[in-house]
Amino acid sequence: MTGLGGGFLVVPVLLYLGNKVQMAVGTSFIVVFLIAVSSVAAHYRLGNIDLKTGLMIALGGVVGAQVGPMILESMSEQNFKRFFAGVLVLLAIWLVVTSRSPV
């Protein structure tokens, strides 16, 4: 529907299915990659891509993608799950707060 559904949905499902954290995170990236390729094509056709901004943000993501696995390897599974849950809760709060209609 929106091109969403990468890590924040796939990782919890893979963890529920019994995968270790590192495997769940790594496996989710193939899902994210395939969704992203499809989504880029669709949004490009609609003219909804700011290429300059996208490339600048992607540059930071490429650096983070190299550092992230090292951090993940040094975290316990329990700490990762707590951290990931915290990020999801903060994201949910931010979405609720910023989506309120002006009164």
MONOR-V617462 format. One record per residue. RES is the residue in one letter. SS is DSSP state (a for helix, b for strand, c for the rest). PHI is phi in degrees with one decimal (* if undefined). NEAR is the number of other C-alpha atoms within 12 Angstrom. Layout:
[[RES | SS | PHI | NEAR] [RES | SS | PHI | NEAR]]
//
This chain:
[[M | c | * | 8] [T | c | -116.2 | 12] [G | c | 89.0 | 20] [L | c | -84.3 | 18] [G | c | 118.7 | 21] [G | c | -72.1 | 26] [G | a | -56.1 | 28] [F | a | -72.0 | 26] [L | a | -106.0 | 22] [V | a | -70.5 | 26] [V | a | -58.3 | 32] [P | a | -60.2 | 27] [V | a | -64.4 | 21] [L | a | -65.0 | 24] [L | a | -65.0 | 26] [Y | a | -59.9 | 14] [L | c | -78.2 | 13] [G | c | 99.9 | 13] [N | c | -73.4 | 19] [K | c | -70.4 | 23] [V | a | -54.7 | 32] [Q | a | -60.1 | 26] [M | a | -68.7 | 23] [A | a | -62.8 | 30] [V | a | -65.5 | 32] [G | a | -61.3 | 25] [T | a | -65.1 | 23] [S | a | -61.6 | 26] [F | a | -69.0 | 24] [I | a | -67.6 | 18] [V | a | -65.1 | 24] [V | a | -59.6 | 24] [F | a | -59.6 | 19] [L | a | -66.8 | 18] [I | a | -64.3 | 22] [A | a | -63.4 | 21] [V | a | -59.8 | 15] [S | a | -64.2 | 18] [S | a | -67.7 | 22] [V | a | -59.9 | 23] [A | a | -60.1 | 16] [A | a | -66.3 | 17] [H | a | -70.3 | 17] [Y | a | -62.6 | 15] [R | a | -59.6 | 11] [L | a | -87.4 | 11] [G | c | 76.1 | 11] [N | c | -101.2 | 14] [I | c | -123.1 | 16] [D | c | -96.9 | 14] [L | a | -59.2 | 14] [K | a | -61.4 | 10] [T | a | -63.7 | 12] [G | a | -60.5 | 14] [L | a | -67.9 | 13] [M | a | -65.0 | 13] [I | a | -66.6 | 14] [A | a | -61.8 | 14] [L | a | -59.0 | 14] [G | a | -64.8 | 15] [G | a | -66.1 | 14] [V | a | -64.5 | 14] [V | a | -63.4 | 14] [G | a | -61.2 | 15] [A | a | -67.6 | 17] [Q | a | -84.3 | 13] [V | a | -82.6 | 14] [G | a | -54.1 | 19] [P | a | -60.9 | 21] [M | a | -66.1 | 13] [I | a | -66.1 | 16] [L | a | -59.5 | 26] [E | a | -63.0 | 18] [S | a | -90.7 | 15] [M | c | -96.2 | 18] [S | c | -74.1 | 15] [E | a | -59.7 | 21] [Q | a | -62.7 | 15] [N | a | -65.9 | 16] [F | a | -62.2 | 26] [K | a | -60.8 | 24] [R | a | -64.7 | 16] [F | a | -61.7 | 16] [F | a | -61.6 | 24] [A | a | -62.7 | 18] [G | a | -61.8 | 15] [V | a | -61.6 | 16] [L | a | -64.5 | 19] [V | a | -64.8 | 15] [L | a | -62.5 | 14] [L | a | -63.2 | 15] [A | a | -62.5 | 15] [I | a | -61.9 | 14] [W | a | -60.8 | 13] [L | a | -63.4 | 12] [V | a | -66.1 | 12] [V | a | -64.7 | 12] [T | a | -80.7 | 11] [S | c | -99.3 | 10] [R | c | -66.7 | 10] [S | c | -77.8 | 7] [P | c | -63.4 | 6] [V | c | -92.4 | 3]]
//
